[in-house]
Amino acid sequence: DLHFTHGCQPLAAPKGVRSPRPGVNADVGLPPLNYYSIPLLTAITIACTLLFLVGVTGNVMTILVVSKYRDMRTTTNLYLCSMAVSDLLIFLCMPLDLYRMWRYRPWRFGAALCKLFQFVSESSTYSTILSITALSVERYLAICFPLRAKALVTKRRVRALILLLWTVSLMSAGPVFVMVGAGDTRECKMTHYAVESGLMGAMVWLSSVFFFMPVFCLTVLYSLIGRRLWQRHRETSISSRVAHRDKSNRQTIKMLVVVVLAFVLCWLPFHVGRYLQFRSLDAPSPLLSLLSEYCSLVSVVLFYLSAAINPILYNTMSWKYRGAAARLFGLADSHPSRGRTASTMKGDGSNGWTESTVSF
């Protein structure tokens, strides 16, 4: 059988391949209680626990910063806040993921929770990549077509779009409720119906489309943005106001590019592992199965790293975020300098849009 979401549910040990766990009888065809060695599982659990603490703290702080301070409620930050919600939902699934790694048989929490936690994880992942893509499209419009963006990009529309993205994500992950369950073997895993009906193959391709198509779009968008900013930089007659705006644009684009790269690097091993496992169903291979299992282990850690790293990047690359976080903890004046925030205060209503919404 095959795991569907990011969770590390190993296949039964293929014939001729010894289980890494001493004392497991792989010849009888029964899946072991845990497939990996205790030291390896311990290391992964410690890493995931640290990421849980960092990720939950950072993403909660992001939500508080955006919701509490008016000058932080820009259109860009609304997308980042939505991504923080997605990441928090992902971390809620971590305890069940770790339980399956240590003891994936028997599953003691019922079929409903098995379906629900994998659905939440899958839909949250879709929401994250859609939010990154929508945010990048907005940045492209704001930089390359500022007048058009002024008319199109409003906070009301951004909120409506975020709601639409979440709706699409939830609907796209809906088949997970049919595909996974806890059957007679008392394992939270893919059902035979999902494999035999072809539904699993369709969902594997859907998740790949959700990953590779946005990555292609992001590559094109940031290439166009970079070219536009370079052209403006070379113009000698550029005004000081436009130059200041472009400097802010460049700083934000750098941050968003790093966020996108982190997402891609953290998620690529997962999609490679899922593809290998899917291929192993058509052409069973001991080597292919073994590679897919350890690729799954790596993808688990990178999956939670992806959910934890964004607030760290914001804090590292954005002076505005650092200032808001300092205000949140009482380490700075609760009323920021008017000169640095006045432009973001303008248009806080649903129809407002300013050039400075580019910066976090």
Steps between C-alpha positions, in 0.01 A plus 500: 500500500598863464483807717325795340576811698831615646480244781756226512302178481738237370420221262535142614856386454541372142596139448872456521553825693572481871324746721733756659337422834671199668277208587233562235397197299469641150446158339154443645365804311368680809582870533711579807381732773771746400722460199790725593765477768437656840795746479380625161143546624628676811705746295205579274267543797739744670540700176123513445436602861743792471337603173160478671607741774662744258224474241203539731661795678603674178172452314288607798718810525447571129121482541509723808726756334275530194172500693606737780681777316318705242813594309576130449165420336623529143385280214834319499473428871148362463638226277786434742250482785298241306817298451566519875155352566579217257828431676333491842247244374788292368667503842175383660542180300858439614422290815300251293773491238762420760276233651472329161876507462554328833205263491299506181324173585256490668341843448314574823320825417223387268436534128352851530814653650716311250309660214475844662865560585617399152232718342605800711865450409430464128263798477736721703782419261286591199401826670863593561613456141191680364560791739864528392392501135225760552737721698758481223242594237405801712864606531539466122201728441612752762850532355442458127151655474464729804202698368305187418591348835375811678155435355499122531679421827295592806490344843139398453584316179808342653295368792241362256776340293657339808158354588471368145848345517409322823178374342690361200755340733235332715312370196820373335593307814146363541572160336736423789192410706433212257861405439628437854362314796566249777391162367520145631877530548441800730745716309439861393588462135384507139200277434502225237209675330711811446778298337279271289264775383780726382396775741838493669681544170276794414572666836874446460488682169276771646743567783785511248308756293443705818876503551670517160259734318521773768877459511512559124273804534710638785817461297348695211350770724817571698704503179271768359506693829878486514531621141262790567685611813833479316366715218381762747832493682683583177278798423689817588193725508323302768345715772600470865149385595504219245855409599395466865201290401714273282747454784213384719378277218841338460526426871157338509562302182824367649308380805224340293748328270673348803161386633417338166842332474466365854159359414626335181809348663300369795230345285698354211614185691139434599381498139797287394417250775130495409586440135739217590235333714243534224742345252573214741137390468534450123850349508584365848868539578677448836739786424219732393301423813801557724582832331142619531489416869810699592396780266178508704699537821690797361179655366335483844767721657508736200120518502496642852805715428300661219219577746741647757745697291290789367486706824876456533546638149268793572694584815833473321414697187229749602574796731130574514417154632776522758366835617143369526618193690693722740185706558303179558733399784525851641861548392428808288266797491145389431462796262750460215666789329247681287751562228556131442140385522280784383484369146370164620238662718334653200226289350454263792138471393388233261555716193840635596819410319840661521837441344640410840279194535795331338692482827450267793 
